Amino acid sequence: QLQLVESGGGLVQTGDSLRLSCAASGSTFSSYTMGWFRQAPGKEREFVTAITWGGGSTYYADSVKGRFTCSRDNAKNTVYLQMNSLKPEDTAVYYCARNSRPHYIGTYSSGNEYNYWGQGTQVTVSS
């Protein structure tokens, strides 16, 4: 059973940076695309970014493109989300997730493609 644990969230000011981490344990990590999603209060969960199993390709939501960077270290079973130039609208609980199929090539922005989720970490950006 895979376990995903996010960390690194917190309260920051507009323009600040944060680095989230997602540590995986208990099952295969390196063969799967990993995604980050977020959910703000009163809003639906939305896609943030995804990184393919080898780290060779990354995909970003338009709202974070150019500000966020996703990376992974398969030796450490960890995926990272570097968030720069944070805005109040980035305030949300951030979740990492593992894609349901190894070496999957297809749509990465749908939460339905992921079957393991972390518990989330809160990011709050004050104006």
C-alpha beads as a LAMMPS data file, in Angstrom:
LAMMPS data file: protein, C-alpha beads

127 atoms
126 bonds

1 atom types
1 bond types

-500.0 500.0 xlo xhi
-500.0 500.0 ylo yhi
-500.0 500.0 zlo zhi

Masses

1 110.0

Atoms # bond

1 1 1 0.000 0.000 0.000
2 1 1 1.496 3.284 -1.112
3 1 1 1.637 6.138 1.354
4 1 1 2.187 9.744 0.332
5 1 1 3.097 12.392 2.872
6 1 1 3.262 16.063 1.925
7 1 1 5.205 18.652 3.856
8 1 1 6.486 22.187 3.494
9 1 1 3.285 24.179 3.573
10 1 1 2.858 27.290 5.642
11 1 1 1.845 30.934 5.857
12 1 1 3.748 33.299 3.587
13 1 1 3.323 36.739 2.075
14 1 1 2.638 37.661 -1.518
15 1 1 5.754 37.228 -3.597
16 1 1 7.359 34.704 -1.262
17 1 1 8.429 31.173 -2.117
18 1 1 7.708 27.750 -0.681
19 1 1 8.931 24.286 -1.487
20 1 1 6.572 21.406 -0.953
21 1 1 7.754 17.825 -0.678
22 1 1 5.865 14.593 -1.115
23 1 1 7.519 11.467 0.237
24 1 1 6.324 8.091 -0.994
25 1 1 6.674 4.774 0.780
26 1 1 5.299 1.288 0.659
27 1 1 5.039 0.730 -3.057
28 1 1 6.525 1.513 -6.427
29 1 1 7.150 5.169 -7.079
30 1 1 9.590 5.503 -9.920
31 1 1 7.372 3.979 -12.613
32 1 1 4.502 6.396 -12.160
33 1 1 3.627 9.912 -13.105
34 1 1 3.088 12.055 -10.018
35 1 1 0.738 14.987 -9.801
36 1 1 0.056 17.950 -7.570
37 1 1 -3.466 19.232 -7.086
38 1 1 -4.904 21.910 -4.845
39 1 1 -8.230 22.766 -3.339
40 1 1 -9.191 26.167 -2.019
41 1 1 -12.086 26.646 0.408
42 1 1 -15.396 26.441 -1.389
43 1 1 -13.785 25.463 -4.673
44 1 1 -13.277 22.242 -6.552
45 1 1 -9.960 20.483 -6.584
46 1 1 -7.797 21.650 -9.462
47 1 1 -4.756 20.364 -11.265
48 1 1 -1.480 22.145 -10.604
49 1 1 1.278 20.102 -12.211
50 1 1 2.386 16.610 -13.159
51 1 1 5.770 15.033 -13.743
52 1 1 6.323 11.829 -15.665
53 1 1 7.996 8.811 -14.103
54 1 1 11.544 9.639 -15.133
55 1 1 11.150 13.362 -14.638
56 1 1 11.597 14.002 -18.327
57 1 1 8.332 15.828 -18.851
58 1 1 6.352 18.234 -16.727
59 1 1 2.950 19.791 -17.239
60 1 1 1.527 22.859 -15.562
61 1 1 -1.775 24.599 -15.166
62 1 1 -1.776 27.986 -16.875
63 1 1 -2.290 29.680 -13.526
64 1 1 1.083 28.495 -12.192
65 1 1 3.156 28.271 -15.360
66 1 1 6.389 30.197 -15.001
67 1 1 6.082 30.394 -11.212
68 1 1 5.954 26.755 -10.078
69 1 1 8.439 24.003 -10.837
70 1 1 7.867 20.311 -10.264
71 1 1 10.753 17.888 -9.872
72 1 1 11.379 14.445 -8.470
73 1 1 14.158 12.360 -6.985
74 1 1 13.359 8.704 -7.573
75 1 1 16.275 7.613 -5.410
76 1 1 14.571 9.350 -2.502
77 1 1 11.014 8.485 -3.567
78 1 1 10.166 12.145 -3.330
79 1 1 8.504 14.689 -5.581
80 1 1 8.870 18.427 -5.062
81 1 1 6.901 21.522 -5.895
82 1 1 8.880 24.745 -5.878
83 1 1 6.473 27.662 -5.717
84 1 1 7.768 31.154 -6.427
85 1 1 6.059 34.532 -6.673
86 1 1 3.164 33.262 -4.620
87 1 1 -0.166 35.037 -4.838
88 1 1 -3.168 35.064 -2.504
89 1 1 -5.067 33.002 -5.073
90 1 1 -2.540 30.206 -4.554
91 1 1 -3.957 29.692 -1.076
92 1 1 -5.205 26.109 -0.857
93 1 1 -4.535 22.664 0.484
94 1 1 -2.001 21.038 -1.802
95 1 1 -2.132 17.311 -2.475
96 1 1 0.281 15.028 -4.230
97 1 1 -1.026 11.967 -6.015
98 1 1 0.273 8.939 -7.893
99 1 1 -1.109 8.035 -11.288
100 1 1 -3.005 4.771 -11.382
101 1 1 -1.056 3.225 -14.264
102 1 1 2.702 2.748 -14.641
103 1 1 4.335 4.576 -17.532
104 1 1 0.993 6.059 -18.431
105 1 1 0.910 8.463 -21.341
106 1 1 -2.258 10.475 -21.635
107 1 1 -4.204 13.054 -19.704
108 1 1 -2.504 14.052 -16.482
109 1 1 -4.775 16.864 -15.360
110 1 1 -7.726 14.762 -14.257
111 1 1 -7.811 13.612 -10.673
112 1 1 -9.584 10.474 -11.879
113 1 1 -6.272 9.271 -13.306
114 1 1 -4.717 9.091 -9.819
115 1 1 -5.498 6.462 -7.249
116 1 1 -3.219 7.336 -4.336
117 1 1 -3.394 10.675 -2.562
118 1 1 -1.590 12.300 0.299
119 1 1 -3.310 13.999 3.207
120 1 1 -2.479 17.474 1.938
121 1 1 -0.511 20.439 3.220
122 1 1 -1.936 23.919 3.728
123 1 1 -0.469 26.849 1.852
124 1 1 -1.703 30.289 2.819
125 1 1 -0.543 33.408 1.020
126 1 1 -1.399 36.699 2.668
127 1 1 -1.764 39.917 0.709

Bonds

1 1 1 2
2 1 2 3
3 1 3 4
4 1 4 5
5 1 5 6
6 1 6 7
7 1 7 8
8 1 8 9
9 1 9 10
10 1 10 11
11 1 11 12
12 1 12 13
13 1 13 14
14 1 14 15
15 1 15 16
16 1 16 17
17 1 17 18
18 1 18 19
19 1 19 20
20 1 20 21
21 1 21 22
22 1 22 23
23 1 23 24
24 1 24 25
25 1 25 26
26 1 26 27
27 1 27 28
28 1 28 29
29 1 29 30
30 1 30 31
31 1 31 32
32 1 32 33
33 1 33 34
34 1 34 35
35 1 35 36
36 1 36 37
37 1 37 38
38 1 38 39
39 1 39 40
40 1 40 41
41 1 41 42
42 1 42 43
43 1 43 44
44 1 44 45
45 1 45 46
46 1 46 47
47 1 47 48
48 1 48 49
49 1 49 50
50 1 50 51
51 1 51 52
52 1 52 53
53 1 53 54
54 1 54 55
55 1 55 56
56 1 56 57
57 1 57 58
58 1 58 59
59 1 59 60
60 1 60 61
61 1 61 62
62 1 62 63
63 1 63 64
64 1 64 65
65 1 65 66
66 1 66 67
67 1 67 68
68 1 68 69
69 1 69 70
70 1 70 71
71 1 71 72
72 1 72 73
73 1 73 74
74 1 74 75
75 1 75 76
76 1 76 77
77 1 77 78
78 1 78 79
79 1 79 80
80 1 80 81
81 1 81 82
82 1 82 83
83 1 83 84
84 1 84 85
85 1 85 86
86 1 86 87
87 1 87 88
88 1 88 89
89 1 89 90
90 1 90 91
91 1 91 92
92 1 92 93
93 1 93 94
94 1 94 95
95 1 95 96
96 1 96 97
97 1 97 98
98 1 98 99
99 1 99 100
100 1 100 101
101 1 101 102
102 1 102 103
103 1 103 104
104 1 104 105
105 1 105 106
106 1 106 107
107 1 107 108
108 1 108 109
109 1 109 110
110 1 110 111
111 1 111 112
112 1 112 113
113 1 113 114
114 1 114 115
115 1 115 116
116 1 116 117
117 1 117 118
118 1 118 119
119 1 119 120
120 1 120 121
121 1 121 122
122 1 122 123
123 1 123 124
124 1 124 125
125 1 125 126
126 1 126 127
